[in-house]
Amino acid sequence: MKTVDEIIAFTLQKLKKIDSKFEVIYFDLTRESTEIPAMKVLMTLAVQTLAFTVTVVN
């Protein structure tokens, strides 16, 4: 199972191919009891206004 940090690194790599001028803030919501990676991600306007949906599946 991937960690939240690994998922974020993978996501950032994909997003930088689209536009390198953005910032991402994320909150690790993973519960130790379940060990299922969960997060809330906030992005700057540059990514939010893209004409397509960015989906990352783990």
C-alpha positions as CSV (number, residue, x, y, z in Angstrom):
1,M,0.0,0.0,0.0
2,K,1.3,3.4,-0.9
3,T,1.7,6.1,1.8
4,V,0.1,9.6,1.5
5,D,3.5,11.1,0.8
6,E,4.0,8.7,-2.1
7,I,0.5,9.4,-3.5
8,I,1.1,13.2,-3.3
9,A,4.5,12.9,-5.0
10,F,3.0,10.9,-7.8
11,T,0.1,13.5,-8.2
12,L,2.6,16.4,-8.2
13,Q,4.6,14.7,-10.9
14,K,1.5,14.4,-13.1
15,L,0.4,17.9,-12.4
16,K,3.8,19.5,-13.2
17,K,3.5,18.1,-16.7
18,I,0.4,20.2,-17.1
19,D,1.6,23.4,-15.4
20,S,4.6,24.0,-13.2
21,K,3.2,27.2,-11.6
22,F,0.9,26.0,-8.9
23,E,1.0,25.1,-5.2
24,V,-0.6,22.2,-3.4
25,I,-1.5,22.0,0.3
26,Y,-2.6,18.7,1.7
27,F,-3.9,17.4,5.0
28,D,-3.1,13.8,5.9
29,L,-6.4,12.3,7.2
30,T,-5.2,8.7,7.5
31,R,-6.4,7.0,10.6
32,E,-3.8,4.7,12.2
33,S,-6.5,2.2,13.0
34,T,-7.4,1.5,9.4
35,E,-4.1,2.5,7.7
36,I,-6.0,3.5,4.6
37,P,-4.4,6.6,3.0
38,A,-6.8,9.5,3.0
39,M,-6.2,13.2,2.3
40,K,-7.7,16.6,1.6
41,V,-6.0,18.5,-1.2
42,L,-6.2,22.2,-1.9
43,M,-4.7,23.7,-5.1
44,T,-4.2,27.2,-6.5
45,L,-6.4,28.7,-9.1
46,A,-4.2,27.7,-12.0
47,V,-5.0,24.1,-11.6
48,Q,-8.7,24.6,-10.6
49,T,-9.5,26.3,-13.8
50,L,-8.3,23.5,-16.1
51,A,-10.9,22.4,-18.6
52,F,-10.6,18.8,-17.6
53,T,-10.7,16.7,-14.4
54,V,-7.4,15.5,-12.9
55,T,-8.0,12.1,-11.4
56,V,-5.3,10.0,-9.7
57,V,-6.2,6.4,-8.8
58,N,-4.1,4.5,-6.4
